Amino acid sequence: IKIDTTNILFICGGAFVGLDKIISERTGATSLGFGASVKKQEVEESLNKFENIQPQDLIKYGMIPEFVGRLPIVATLDSLDEHALERILVEPKNAITKQYIQLFKMDGIDLSFEPEAITAVAQKAIELKTGARGLRTILEERMLDVMYSCHFEENIKQITITADFINKKSKAKIIKFRDTKLKEKKKTA
């Protein structure tokens, strides 16, 4: 089947691991030797190389020329910083922290995240180089035990997630009802 691709817009996205080396070979940029320009961070160096990307780099990377010809604009994106990752955790309508708060609310438990805990999750994502996708993985890994144990413990009123909990230095802060009658009143309210 032949398809006319004249009016089709192609959008490609990805990490393109190894493409920076191809660009370095073409531009003659070196990171070793007497004439090398030393940069503070390896990431900055990679991002700067991608600004100089040419169609021949994509072809050498393994894409066929006919496909590369359909990519008239190549834009590079910077990595998300800690502040952006923190915003992703709390600001969107369906943010992962809001989802957990609602899940716990269904069991009558008030869940809260300390600002330092949000920062700790963002820092872990940067450390693991997983970006925004890693935020869910980090939180799910830490929240699994809390979700499981809250079903077996009675009279839990509130759970607070701390930075120490995210960093595996302590347990989550759990506040329990003193009297089971108080819990019954809350369930009926």
MDTraj code that builds the backbone (N, CA, C; nanometers):
import mdtraj as md
import numpy as np

residues = "ILE LYS ILE ASP THR THR ASN ILE LEU PHE ILE CYS GLY GLY ALA PHE VAL GLY LEU ASP LYS ILE ILE SER GLU ARG THR GLY ALA THR SER LEU GLY PHE GLY ALA SER VAL LYS LYS GLN GLU VAL GLU GLU SER LEU ASN LYS PHE GLU ASN ILE GLN PRO GLN ASP LEU ILE LYS TYR GLY MET ILE PRO GLU PHE VAL GLY ARG LEU PRO ILE VAL ALA THR LEU ASP SER LEU ASP GLU HIS ALA LEU GLU ARG ILE LEU VAL GLU PRO LYS ASN ALA ILE THR LYS GLN TYR ILE GLN LEU PHE LYS MET ASP GLY ILE ASP LEU SER PHE GLU PRO GLU ALA ILE THR ALA VAL ALA GLN LYS ALA ILE GLU LEU LYS THR GLY ALA ARG GLY LEU ARG THR ILE LEU GLU GLU ARG MET LEU ASP VAL MET TYR SER CYS HIS PHE GLU GLU ASN ILE LYS GLN ILE THR ILE THR ALA ASP PHE ILE ASN LYS LYS SER LYS ALA LYS ILE ILE LYS PHE ARG ASP THR LYS LEU LYS GLU LYS LYS LYS THR ALA".split()
xyz = np.array([
    [0.0851, -0.1177, 0.0000],
    [0.0000, 0.0000, 0.0000],
    [0.0894, 0.1235, 0.0000],
    [0.0663, 0.2120, -0.0941],
    [0.1410, 0.3371, -0.1008],
    [0.0627, 0.4442, -0.0270],
    [0.1377, 0.5239, 0.0503],
    [0.0766, 0.6325, 0.1257],
    [0.1458, 0.7616, 0.0872],
    [0.0659, 0.8632, 0.0549],
    [0.1207, 0.9946, 0.0238],
    [0.1492, 1.0658, 0.1563],
    [0.2744, 1.0894, 0.1869],
    [0.3130, 1.1503, 0.3141],
    [0.3313, 1.3022, 0.3031],
    [0.2878, 1.3603, 0.1940],
    [0.3066, 1.5038, 0.1726],
    [0.2455, 1.5874, 0.2850],
    [0.1248, 1.5522, 0.3284],
    [0.0543, 1.6320, 0.4287],
    [0.0513, 1.5656, 0.5665],
    [0.1451, 1.4771, 0.5918],
    [0.1521, 1.4114, 0.7222],
    [0.2645, 1.4743, 0.8029],
    [0.2330, 1.5106, 0.9263],
    [0.3318, 1.5682, 1.0161],
    [0.3912, 1.4561, 1.1008],
    [0.5226, 1.4430, 1.0987],
    [0.5915, 1.3417, 1.1784],
    [0.6518, 1.4087, 1.3015],
    [0.6258, 1.3513, 1.4166],
    [0.6841, 1.3999, 1.5412],
    [0.7544, 1.2829, 1.6082],
    [0.8809, 1.2990, 1.6368],
    [0.9601, 1.1944, 1.7028],
    [1.0062, 1.2482, 1.8375],
    [1.0089, 1.1614, 1.9349],
    [1.0579, 1.2028, 2.0658],
    [1.1351, 1.0892, 2.1296],
    [1.2304, 1.1243, 2.2106],
    [1.3063, 1.0209, 2.2795],
    [1.4378, 1.0730, 2.3310],
    [1.5112, 0.9848, 2.3951],
    [1.6401, 1.0220, 2.4532],
    [1.7520, 1.0176, 2.3496],
    [1.7399, 0.9322, 2.2476],
    [1.8397, 0.9192, 2.1423],
    [1.9792, 0.8983, 2.2002],
    [1.9914, 0.7967, 2.2811],
    [2.1170, 0.7639, 2.3497],
    [2.2265, 0.7348, 2.2467],
    [2.3376, 0.8026, 2.2592],
    [2.4507, 0.7834, 2.1692],
    [2.4592, 0.8876, 2.0586],
    [2.3507, 0.9616, 2.0382],
    [2.3508, 1.0635, 1.9336],
    [2.4493, 1.1752, 1.9645],
    [2.4695, 1.2039, 2.0915],
    [2.5647, 1.3095, 2.1301],
    [2.7065, 1.2757, 2.0860],
    [2.7422, 1.1474, 2.0864],
    [2.8760, 1.1061, 2.0422],
    [2.8929, 1.1288, 1.8923],
    [2.7880, 1.1034, 1.8168],
    [2.7927, 1.1249, 1.6711],
    [2.8100, 1.2737, 1.6413],
    [2.7380, 1.3575, 1.7155],
    [2.7501, 1.5027, 1.6959],
    [2.8902, 1.5495, 1.7330],
    [2.9463, 1.4940, 1.8415],
    [3.0829, 1.5303, 1.8841],
    [3.1856, 1.4938, 1.7784],
    [3.1700, 1.3758, 1.7186],
    [3.2630, 1.3331, 1.6133],
    [3.2583, 1.4297, 1.4955],
    [3.1380, 1.4725, 1.4574],
    [3.1235, 1.5620, 1.3431],
    [3.1791, 1.7012, 1.3726],
    [3.1503, 1.7519, 1.4924],
    [3.1931, 1.8885, 1.5258],
    [3.3380, 1.8959, 1.5712],
    [3.3962, 1.7797, 1.6038],
    [3.5341, 1.7786, 1.6487],
    [3.5479, 1.8165, 1.7952],
    [3.4351, 1.8234, 1.8681],
    [3.4406, 1.8558, 2.0110],
    [3.4967, 1.7381, 2.0870],
    [3.5949, 1.7632, 2.1702],
    [3.6555, 1.6570, 2.2488],
    [3.6446, 1.6890, 2.3957],
    [3.6469, 1.5856, 2.4759],
    [3.6432, 1.6071, 2.6205],
    [3.7739, 1.5614, 2.6851],
    [3.8710, 1.5166, 2.6032],
    [4.0008, 1.4737, 2.6541],
    [4.1115, 1.5429, 2.5764],
    [4.2272, 1.5551, 2.6372],
    [4.3423, 1.6118, 2.5679],
    [4.3698, 1.7549, 2.6096],
    [4.4758, 1.8118, 2.5510],
    [4.5188, 1.9456, 2.5900],
    [4.4252, 2.0545, 2.5396],
    [4.3633, 2.0321, 2.4253],
    [4.2748, 2.1343, 2.3688],
    [4.1308, 2.1186, 2.4091],
    [4.1023, 2.0303, 2.5012],
    [3.9636, 2.0029, 2.5400],
    [3.9082, 2.1148, 2.6271],
    [3.7804, 2.1434, 2.6049],
    [3.7134, 2.2399, 2.6927],
    [3.6420, 2.1606, 2.8014],
    [3.6791, 2.1873, 2.9251],
    [3.6240, 2.1126, 3.0373],
    [3.4988, 2.1830, 3.0861],
    [3.3916, 2.1071, 3.1002],
    [3.2657, 2.1628, 3.1478],
    [3.2391, 2.1135, 3.2886],
    [3.1507, 2.1841, 3.3574],
    [3.1208, 2.1483, 3.4954],
    [3.0405, 2.0200, 3.5040],
    [2.9442, 2.0041, 3.4128],
    [2.8588, 1.8867, 3.4216],
    [2.8494, 1.8180, 3.2865],
    [2.8453, 1.6861, 3.2926],
    [2.8331, 1.6046, 3.1723],
    [2.7016, 1.6320, 3.1010],
    [2.5956, 1.6582, 3.1773],
    [2.4629, 1.6828, 3.1209],
    [2.4625, 1.8106, 3.0380],
    [2.5242, 1.9167, 3.0900],
    [2.5306, 2.0429, 3.0154],
    [2.5997, 2.0229, 2.8821],
    [2.7054, 1.9439, 2.8814],
    [2.7811, 1.9170, 2.7601],
    [2.6931, 1.8465, 2.6573],
    [2.6153, 1.7472, 2.7018],
    [2.5272, 1.6739, 2.6112],
    [2.4210, 1.7648, 2.5527],
    [2.3617, 1.8505, 2.6368],
    [2.2571, 1.9394, 2.5882],
    [2.3122, 2.0375, 2.4855],
    [2.4316, 2.0900, 2.5101],
    [2.4911, 2.1830, 2.4156],
    [2.5197, 2.1158, 2.2826],
    [2.5592, 1.9894, 2.2844],
    [2.5864, 1.9167, 2.1599],
    [2.4596, 1.9015, 2.0772],
    [2.3469, 1.8749, 2.1439],
    [2.2213, 1.8544, 2.0710],
    [2.1733, 1.9813, 2.0023],
    [2.2181, 2.0972, 2.0471],
    [2.1813, 2.2219, 1.9802],
    [2.2416, 2.2287, 1.8402],
    [2.3488, 2.1539, 1.8166],
    [2.4178, 2.1558, 1.6868],
    [2.3802, 2.0372, 1.5986],
    [2.2684, 1.9753, 1.6230],
    [2.2303, 1.8544, 1.5482],
    [2.2009, 1.8891, 1.4015],
    [2.2436, 1.8024, 1.3133],
    [2.2225, 1.8170, 1.1697],
    [2.1552, 1.6896, 1.1175],
    [2.0872, 1.6987, 1.0031],
    [2.0229, 1.5786, 0.9466],
    [2.1198, 1.4613, 0.9268],
    [2.2457, 1.4906, 0.8879],
    [2.3413, 1.3813, 0.8666],
    [2.3709, 1.3060, 0.9968],
    [2.3557, 1.3732, 1.1138],
    [2.3755, 1.3049, 1.2420],
    [2.2664, 1.2005, 1.2639],
    [2.1439, 1.2349, 1.2278],
    [2.0326, 1.1407, 1.2421],
    [2.0471, 1.0229, 1.1469],
    [2.0980, 1.0500, 1.0286],
    [2.1212, 0.9418, 0.9316],
    [2.2296, 0.8481, 0.9829],
    [2.3379, 0.9045, 1.0339],
    [2.4454, 0.8225, 1.0904],
    [2.3966, 0.7452, 1.2130],
    [2.3010, 0.8030, 1.2853],
    [2.2433, 0.7385, 1.4029],
    [2.1646, 0.6136, 1.3634],
    [2.1149, 0.6117, 1.2378],
    [2.0455, 0.4926, 1.1907],
    [1.9118, 0.5177, 1.1238],
    [1.8711, 0.6422, 1.1156],
    [1.7438, 0.6734, 1.0499],
    [1.7667, 0.6831, 0.8997],
    [1.6688, 0.6404, 0.8230],
    [1.6846, 0.6443, 0.6770],
    [1.6664, 0.7872, 0.6271],
    [1.7383, 0.8247, 0.5208],
    [1.7336, 0.9625, 0.4700],
    [1.5923, 1.0092, 0.4337],
    [1.5094, 0.9194, 0.3806],
    [1.3737, 0.9566, 0.3425],
    [1.2927, 0.9997, 0.4645],
    [1.3183, 0.9353, 0.5775],
    [1.2480, 0.9697, 0.7006],
    [1.3018, 1.0997, 0.7581],
    [1.4317, 1.1151, 0.7585],
    [1.4938, 1.2366, 0.8113],
    [1.4480, 1.3579, 0.7307],
    [1.4251, 1.3391, 0.6017],
    [1.3758, 1.4474, 0.5168],
    [1.2377, 1.4954, 0.5587],
    [1.1638, 1.4132, 0.6303],
    [1.0296, 1.4499, 0.6777],
    [1.0343, 1.5182, 0.8147],
    [1.1547, 1.5413, 0.8678],
    [1.1705, 1.6090, 0.9964],
    [1.2376, 1.7445, 0.9736],
    [1.1617, 1.8453, 0.9281],
    [1.2230, 1.9743, 0.8946],
    [1.2727, 2.0528, 1.0161],
    [1.2136, 2.0291, 1.1323],
    [1.2525, 2.1032, 1.2530],
    [1.2947, 2.0040, 1.3597],
    [1.4118, 2.0285, 1.4191],
    [1.4589, 1.9461, 1.5305],
    [1.4756, 2.0386, 1.6506],
    [1.4043, 2.0086, 1.7569],
    [1.4114, 2.0900, 1.8784],
    [1.4626, 2.0029, 1.9930],
    [1.5502, 2.0591, 2.0743],
    [1.6006, 1.9862, 2.1905],
    [1.5361, 2.0421, 2.3159],
    [1.5118, 1.9553, 2.4112],
    [1.4493, 1.9942, 2.5371],
    [1.5486, 1.9777, 2.6513],
    [1.5412, 2.0676, 2.7459],
    [1.6254, 2.0578, 2.8652],
    [1.5620, 1.9599, 2.9637],
    [1.6445, 1.9038, 3.0494],
    [1.5946, 1.8151, 3.1545],
    [1.5124, 1.8972, 3.2532],
    [1.4158, 1.8309, 3.3158],
    [1.3351, 1.8974, 3.4175],
    [1.4185, 1.9210, 3.5424],
    [1.4034, 2.0374, 3.6021],
    [1.4755, 2.0655, 3.7260],
    [1.3888, 2.0256, 3.8461],
    [1.4450, 2.0410, 3.9641],
    [1.3772, 1.9986, 4.0866],
    [1.2441, 2.0713, 4.1050],
    [1.2428, 2.2006, 4.0799],
    [1.1205, 2.2793, 4.0971],
    [1.0093, 2.2312, 4.0036],
    [1.0433, 2.2029, 3.8794],
    [0.9435, 2.1543, 3.7828],
    [0.8872, 2.0196, 3.8262],
    [0.9735, 1.9311, 3.8752],
    [0.9270, 1.8002, 3.9213],
    [0.8360, 1.8138, 4.0429],
    [0.8681, 1.9052, 4.1334],
    [0.7822, 1.9294, 4.2494],
    [0.6446, 1.9780, 4.2050],
    [0.6419, 2.0669, 4.1087],
    [0.5143, 2.1187, 4.0572],
    [0.4323, 2.0068, 3.9935],
    [0.4987, 1.9166, 3.9223],
    [0.4290, 1.8039, 3.8594],
    [0.3651, 1.7146, 3.9653],
    [0.4290, 1.7036, 4.0799],
    [0.3764, 1.6198, 4.1882],
    [0.2513, 1.6769, 4.2542],
    [0.2349, 1.8083, 4.2526],
    [0.1250, 1.8671, 4.3301],
    [0.0259, 1.9531, 4.2514],
    [0.0637, 2.0107, 4.1398],
    [-0.0224, 2.1083, 4.0743],
    [-0.1280, 2.0532, 3.9779],
    [-0.0983, 1.9569, 3.8933],
    [-0.2011, 1.9143, 3.7980],
    [-0.3269, 1.8617, 3.8682],
    [-0.4369, 1.8701, 3.7972],
    [-0.5655, 1.8239, 3.8519],
    [-0.5578, 1.6780, 3.8962],
    [-0.4870, 1.5966, 3.8202],
    [-0.4745, 1.4537, 3.8523],
    [-0.3334, 1.4180, 3.9012],
    [-0.2710, 1.5077, 3.9765],
    [-0.1354, 1.4836, 4.0284],
    [-0.1342, 1.3571, 4.1135],
    [-0.0233, 1.2858, 4.1121],
    [-0.0124, 1.1585, 4.1838],
    [-0.0368, 1.1759, 4.3338],
    [0.0066, 1.2867, 4.3922],
    [-0.0168, 1.3083, 4.5355],
    [-0.1658, 1.3254, 4.5632],
    [-0.2355, 1.3944, 4.4747],
    [-0.3810, 1.4115, 4.4906],
    [-0.4528, 1.2775, 4.4763],
    [-0.4026, 1.1910, 4.3901],
    [-0.4624, 1.0590, 4.3738],
    [-0.4486, 0.9774, 4.5018],
    [-0.3306, 0.9819, 4.5629],
    [-0.3101, 0.9093, 4.6883],
    [-0.3980, 0.9656, 4.8001],
    [-0.4119, 1.0966, 4.8063],
    [-0.4964, 1.1589, 4.9082],
    [-0.6397, 1.1095, 4.8946],
    [-0.6885, 1.1011, 4.7719],
    [-0.8250, 1.0523, 4.7485],
    [-0.8393, 0.9037, 4.7824],
    [-0.7379, 0.8236, 4.7490],
    [-0.7421, 0.6803, 4.7825],
    [-0.7530, 0.6584, 4.9330],
    [-0.6748, 0.7324, 5.0084],
    [-0.6771, 0.7178, 5.1538],
    [-0.8054, 0.7746, 5.2128],
    [-0.8579, 0.8806, 5.1500],
    [-0.9818, 0.9406, 5.1973],
    [-1.0973, 0.8394, 5.1886],
    [-1.0927, 0.7522, 5.0876],
    [-1.1959, 0.6494, 5.0732],
    [-1.1955, 0.5538, 5.1929],
    [-1.0817, 0.5398, 5.2604],
    [-1.0715, 0.4562, 5.3805],
    [-1.0872, 0.5387, 5.5078],
    [-1.1235, 0.6662, 5.4943],
    [-1.1426, 0.7522, 5.6103],
    [-1.0138, 0.8012, 5.6725],
    [-0.9058, 0.8032, 5.5962],
    [-0.7748, 0.8457, 5.6466],
    [-0.7329, 0.9734, 5.5751],
    [-0.6905, 1.0716, 5.6551],
    [-0.6392, 1.1962, 5.5977],
    [-0.4904, 1.1781, 5.5694],
    [-0.4545, 1.1851, 5.4426],
    [-0.3146, 1.1715, 5.4018],
    [-0.2613, 1.3101, 5.3655],
    [-0.1411, 1.3386, 5.4100],
    [-0.0770, 1.4643, 5.3716],
    [0.0703, 1.4398, 5.3414],
    [0.1250, 1.5264, 5.2570],
    [0.2660, 1.5209, 5.2192],
    [0.3327, 1.6487, 5.2669],
    [0.4385, 1.6369, 5.3451],
    [0.5150, 1.7543, 5.3849],
    [0.5885, 1.8077, 5.2621],
    [0.6075, 1.9402, 5.2534],
    [0.6799, 1.9967, 5.1386],
    [0.8188, 1.9341, 5.1201],
    [0.8849, 1.9007, 5.2306],
    [1.0171, 1.8377, 5.2225],
    [1.0094, 1.6991, 5.1590],
    [0.8966, 1.6304, 5.1783],
    [0.8776, 1.4979, 5.1172],
    [0.8652, 1.5113, 4.9656],
    [0.7930, 1.6129, 4.9219],
    [0.7785, 1.6388, 4.7781],
    [0.9154, 1.6679, 4.7182],
    [0.9943, 1.7485, 4.7879],
    [1.1299, 1.7801, 4.7422],
    [1.2152, 1.6541, 4.7367],
    [1.2018, 1.5674, 4.8358],
    [1.2803, 1.4432, 4.8392],
    [1.2466, 1.3531, 4.7210],
    [1.1189, 1.3450, 4.6845],
    [1.0790, 1.2640, 4.5682],
    [1.1404, 1.3225, 4.4413],
    [1.1338, 1.4550, 4.4266],
    [1.1915, 1.5211, 4.3084],
    [1.3422, 1.4980, 4.3010],
    [1.4097, 1.5070, 4.4152],
    [1.5548, 1.4854, 4.4183],
    [1.5895, 1.3423, 4.3800],
    [1.5097, 1.2455, 4.4262],
    [1.5342, 1.1056, 4.3891],
    [1.5186, 1.0856, 4.2388],
    [1.4170, 1.1496, 4.1793],
    [1.3945, 1.1372, 4.0350],
    [1.5122, 1.1952, 3.9572],
    [1.5674, 1.3065, 4.0054],
    [1.6843, 1.3661, 3.9397],
    [1.8051, 1.2746, 3.9559],
    [1.8220, 1.2217, 4.0757],
    [1.9346, 1.1321, 4.1044],
    [1.9298, 1.0065, 4.0175],
    [1.8096, 0.9518, 3.9989],
    [1.7932, 0.8311, 3.9178],
    [1.7842, 0.8609, 3.7686],
    [1.7769, 0.9901, 3.7332],
    [1.7656, 1.0358, 3.5944],
    [1.6438, 0.9745, 3.5258],
    [1.5305, 0.9726, 3.5991],
    [1.4080, 0.9148, 3.5447],
    [1.3062, 1.0197, 3.5034],
    [1.3320, 1.1459, 3.5337],
    [1.2408, 1.2525, 3.4946],
    [1.1043, 1.2380, 3.5595],
    [1.0035, 1.2941, 3.4942],
    [0.8682, 1.2940, 3.5498],
    [0.8098, 1.1536, 3.5598],
    [0.8466, 1.0653, 3.4688],
    [0.7944, 0.9278, 3.4751],
    [0.8371, 0.8575, 3.6033],
    [0.9544, 0.8907, 3.6512],
    [1.0055, 0.8263, 3.7711],
    [0.9346, 0.8691, 3.8988],
    [0.8655, 0.9816, 3.8954],
    [0.7966, 1.0289, 4.0154],
    [0.6955, 0.9261, 4.0652],
    [0.6155, 0.8732, 3.9745],
    [0.5153, 0.7728, 4.0114],
    [0.5827, 0.6481, 4.0672],
    [0.6888, 0.6030, 4.0035],
    [0.7588, 0.4825, 4.0482],
    [0.8133, 0.4998, 4.1890],
    [0.8748, 0.6139, 4.2157],
    [0.9322, 0.6405, 4.3476],
    [0.8228, 0.6433, 4.4537],
    [0.7137, 0.7149, 4.4254],
    [0.6058, 0.7233, 4.5232],
    [0.5377, 0.5891, 4.5451],
    [0.5113, 0.5168, 4.4379],
    [0.4448, 0.3868, 4.4523],
    [0.5286, 0.2907, 4.5344],
    [0.6582, 0.2924, 4.5132],
    [0.7465, 0.2027, 4.5885],
    [0.7409, 0.2339, 4.7376],
    [0.7361, 0.3621, 4.7738],
    [0.7326, 0.4000, 4.9153],
    [0.5928, 0.3867, 4.9753],
    [0.4894, 0.4118, 4.8970],
    [0.3527, 0.4128, 4.9501],
    [0.2915, 0.2734, 4.9609],
    [0.3507, 0.1762, 4.8961],
    [0.2941, 0.0414, 4.8955],
    [0.2782, -0.0152, 5.0366],
    [0.3817, -0.0048, 5.1180],
    [0.3745, -0.0567, 5.2547],
    [0.2707, 0.0177, 5.3379],
    [0.2634, 0.1485, 5.3200],
    [0.1673, 0.2287, 5.3957],
    [0.0249, 0.1886, 5.3583],
    [0.0000, 0.1745, 5.2295],
    [-0.1338, 0.1355, 5.1842],
    [-0.1714, -0.0026, 5.2361],
    [-0.0760, -0.0908, 5.2369],
    [-0.1011, -0.2276, 5.2820],
    [-0.1242, -0.2313, 5.4332],
    [-0.0388, -0.1654, 5.5090],
    [-0.0479, -0.1725, 5.6552],
    [-0.1678, -0.0975, 5.7101],
    [-0.2161, 0.0068, 5.6423],
    [-0.3295, 0.0830, 5.6959],
    [-0.4584, 0.0007, 5.6951],
    [-0.4643, -0.1042, 5.6165],
    [-0.5828, -0.1902, 5.6158],
    [-0.5836, -0.2857, 5.7339],
    [-0.4696, -0.3084, 5.7953],
    [-0.4607, -0.4013, 5.9074],
    [-0.4536, -0.3306, 6.0423],
    [-0.4192, -0.2033, 6.0414],
    [-0.4167, -0.1265, 6.1654],
    [-0.5503, -0.0548, 6.1809],
    [-0.6000, -0.0521, 6.3026],
    [-0.7281, 0.0121, 6.3266],
    [-0.7084, 0.1522, 6.3812],
    [-0.8125, 0.2323, 6.3691],
    [-0.8199, 0.3661, 6.4276],
    [-0.7204, 0.4656, 6.3695],
    [-0.6776, 0.4480, 6.2461],
    [-0.5859, 0.5447, 6.1851],
    [-0.6657, 0.6671, 6.1416],
    [-0.6233, 0.7807, 6.1903],
    [-0.6900, 0.9071, 6.1596],
    [-0.6171, 0.9812, 6.0478],
    [-0.4856, 0.9885, 6.0610],
    [-0.4073, 1.0679, 5.9668],
    [-0.2712, 1.0047, 5.9445],
    [-0.2224, 1.0175, 5.8203],
    [-0.0868, 0.9732, 5.7855],
    [-0.0167, 1.0903, 5.7186],
    [0.1035, 1.1197, 5.7657],
    [0.1833, 1.2268, 5.7066],
    [0.3100, 1.1667, 5.6469],
    [0.3327, 1.1967, 5.5215],
    [0.4513, 1.1481, 5.4510],
    [0.5625, 1.2522, 5.4671],
    [0.6755, 1.2094, 5.5185],
    [0.7880, 1.2987, 5.5450],
    [0.9047, 1.2691, 5.4502],
    [1.0008, 1.3579, 5.4495],
    [1.1210, 1.3377, 5.3675],
    [1.1988, 1.2169, 5.4171],
    [1.2051, 1.1980, 5.5495],
    [1.2747, 1.0812, 5.6042],
    [1.2086, 0.9511, 5.5600],
    [1.0764, 0.9525, 5.5478],
    [1.0061, 0.8334, 5.4997],
    [1.0430, 0.8058, 5.3533],
    [1.0440, 0.9096, 5.2719],
    [1.0797, 0.8934, 5.1297],
    [1.2223, 0.8425, 5.1170],
    [1.3120, 0.8905, 5.2038],
    [1.4526, 0.8497, 5.1995],
    [1.4810, 0.7232, 5.2798],
    [1.3764, 0.6542, 5.3222],
    [1.3859, 0.5265, 5.3943],
    [1.4622, 0.5373, 5.5262],
    [1.4470, 0.6512, 5.5942],
    [1.5131, 0.6709, 5.7224],
    [1.4171, 0.6523, 5.8395],
    [1.2862, 0.6606, 5.8125],
    [1.1870, 0.6427, 5.9174],
    [1.0551, 0.5977, 5.8561],
    [0.9604, 0.5691, 5.9423],
    [0.8266, 0.5324, 5.8967],
    [0.7440, 0.6595, 5.8780],
    [0.6308, 0.6442, 5.8125],
    [0.5397, 0.7574, 5.7970],
    [0.4806, 0.7927, 5.9330],
    [0.4461, 0.9200, 5.9515],
    [0.3835, 0.9631, 6.0766],
    [0.2367, 0.9218, 6.0746],
    [0.1972, 0.8422, 6.1736],
    [0.0593, 0.7933, 6.1806],
    [-0.0041, 0.8448, 6.3094],
    [-0.1197, 0.9071, 6.2948],
    [-0.1974, 0.9528, 6.4096],
    [-0.3235, 0.8674, 6.4149],
    [-0.3500, 0.8107, 6.5320],
    [-0.4656, 0.7231, 6.5484],
    [-0.5725, 0.7904, 6.6335],
    [-0.6983, 0.7441, 6.6158],
    [-0.8069, 0.7878, 6.7023],
    [-0.7840, 0.7294, 6.8404],
    [-0.8172, 0.8055, 6.9431],
    [-0.8026, 0.7547, 7.0789],
    [-0.9155, 0.6609, 7.1147],
    [-1.0315, 0.6900, 7.0626],
    [-1.1494, 0.6115, 7.0971],
    [-1.2135, 0.5624, 6.9674],
    [-1.2549, 0.4371, 6.9652],
    [-1.3176, 0.3837, 6.8440],
    [-1.4493, 0.4531, 6.8152],
    [-1.5149, 0.5121, 6.9172],
    [-1.6400, 0.5841, 6.8959],
    [-1.6161, 0.7078, 6.8109],
    [-1.5009, 0.7725, 6.8291],
    [-1.4670, 0.8883, 6.7468],
    [-1.4550, 0.8489, 6.6004],
    [-1.3988, 0.7322, 6.5763],
    [-1.3836, 0.6839, 6.4388],
    [-1.5207, 0.6582, 6.3773],
    [-1.6123, 0.6010, 6.4553],
    [-1.7462, 0.5734, 6.4053],
    [-1.8190, 0.7051, 6.3710],
    [-1.8006, 0.8077, 6.4546],
    [-1.8613, 0.9374, 6.4276],
    [-1.8086, 0.9954, 6.2965],
    [-1.6795, 0.9811, 6.2730],
    [-1.6199, 1.0351, 6.1514],
    [-1.6731, 0.9625, 6.0290],
    [-1.6923, 0.8296, 6.0387],
    [-1.7418, 0.7535, 5.9244],
    [-1.8840, 0.7945, 5.8889],
    [-1.9653, 0.8266, 5.9894],
    [-2.1029, 0.8647, 5.9614],
    [-2.1129, 1.0093, 5.9148],
    [-2.0140, 1.0909, 5.9445],
    [-2.0169, 1.2330, 5.9057],
    [-1.9922, 1.2526, 5.7593],
])
top = md.Topology()
chain = top.add_chain()
for i, resn in enumerate(residues, 1):
    res = top.add_residue(resn, chain, resSeq=i)
    for name in ("N", "CA", "C"):
        top.add_atom(name, md.element.get_by_symbol(name[0]), res)
traj = md.Trajectory(xyz[None], top)
